[in-house]
Amino acid sequence: METIINIDGVAYTFVTQDEVTTLKVLAETTESKDTKPKKVDLPSAWIITRKNGVPLFALKPGKDDSAFRIITAEKLYAEKGQWFEPLARYYRELIWLNPETMQAGTDSNTAYKHVTWQELIDFAVVDRFSFTFHSGLPGDWKFQSAGGDEFLMVFMEDKPYWADGIGQVPFAVNTYRKYLRETKQVDLAIKMAGETGVKWGDGKAYTGAEKGPKDVYDNFIILRGILWAKENCKLVVKKDTVYDKGIPHVIELTEAPYVPVSNAKLVNSISQGDMDQYGTWNK
C-alpha cells in the first residue's frame, strides 16, 4: 500500500508492507564510474502509524528532535508526545492527517473511537461520586463504551486526541461542580478543581499523581473541562423548610445544573491568558 504525504510542499511516497512503513526513494541512473553516494532528501516530519504500519498522521519535529522518524502511535504515547495543546510540554504541531480517517471501515478510521463533543458533554454532566473516576470505575470515561471504549486514541469530530487526555474532561467538570456547590464561589471552585486535578487526575486511587512535570497535556485538558464548566454550569441556590419535631428550619440547597452556552473552552486549546490566570501548575 502506498500513501502520499505532502510535507513542506513536497509529495513523499510511503510504502506499507508486512506491517512496516518506509519512505519510497526513486532510483537515479548515473554513470558507472560515479561512486559518490547521492543525497536523499528526507522530509522534516514524524510519521505516526498504527501497529500494522498504516500512516495515521504526521507531526512537525521540534528544533532539538530527530528531523525524520516513522514510529507507531504507541511509541509516541510512551514518549508523552502530543499535538493538541501548544503550550503544554512535549507538543509538536500536527501537519498531516490521513484523508481516509473519516471513511468508515478504513484502517485509519478504525484506529480511533469516534466521539462527538456533545457525547462527551452528555457523559460529563452526569453527577457522580468522586471515587467513581478512579481507573476502571464507571466515571472513567476512557474505559466506558459510551466513551473511549479502551481505545488508545479518540477522534473528536475533526481531530485525534489521546483517549486518556479527553477522559480528564468528565472528572474536571464533576469536580468543578462539586466545589461550586460547596463554596458558592466561581474562582475558588476553579482553583480547588485545578489543584485536585493536578493531584488526582491520573485516576490512581490512594497514591495520587506521579511525580514529574505538571505542564503536561492531562492538566491542560483538565483546565479545558473546568473552564467549560464555568461557562455552562450555573450555580443555583434554593431555600427550603424542613421540620424537626415540629420546629421549622430553613436550609439552603445548592445545585450546579448544565445550562448550555458555548463549547469553545472545551474544543479549543488553552490560551496563554487562561494558562496565566488559572494554570495551577504555574503557581
C-alpha positions, 0 to 999 in steps of 0.5 A: 500500500502506498500513501502520499504525504505532502510535507513542506510542499513536497509529495513523499511516497510511503510504502506499507508492507508486512506491517512496516512503513518506509519512505519510497526513494526513486532510483537515479541512473548515473554513470558507472564510474560515479561512486559518490553516494547521492543525497536523499532528501528526507522530509522534516516530519514524524510519521505516526502509524498504527501497529500494522504500519498504516500512516495515521498522521504526521507531526512537525519535529521540534528544533532539538528532535530527530528531523525524520522518524516513522514510529507507531502511535504507541511509541509516541504515547510512551514518549508523552508526545502530543499535538493538541495543546501548544503550550503544554510540554512535549507538543509538536504541531500536527501537519498531516492527517490521513484523508481516509480517517473519516471513511468508515471501515478504513484502517485509519478510521478504525484506529480511533473511537469516534466521539462527538463533543456533545457525547462527551458533554452528555457523559460529563454532566452526569453527577457522580461520586468522586471515587467513581473516576478512579481507573476502571470505575464507571466515571472513567470515561476512557474505559466506558463504551459510551466513551473511549471504549479502551481505545488508545486514541479518540477522534473528536469530530475533526481531530485525534486526541489521546483517549486518556487526555479527553477522559480528564474532561468528565472528572474536571467538570464533576469536580468543578461542580462539586466545589461550586456547590460547596463554596458558592464561589466561581474562582475558588471552585476553579482553583480547588478543581485545578489543584485536585486535578493536578493531584488526582487526575491520573485516576490512581486511587490512594497514591495520587499523581506521579511525580514529574512535570505538571505542564503536561497535556492531562492538566491542560485538558483538565483546565479545558473541562473546568473552564467549560464548566464555568461557562455552562454550569450555573450555580443555583441556590434554593431555600427550603423548610424542613421540620424537626419535631415540629420546629421549622428550619430553613436550609439552603440547597445548592445545585450546579445544573448544565445550562448550555452556552458555548463549547469553545473552552472545551474544543479549543486549546488553552490560551496563554491568558487562561494558562496565566490566570488559572494554570495551577501548575504555574503557581 
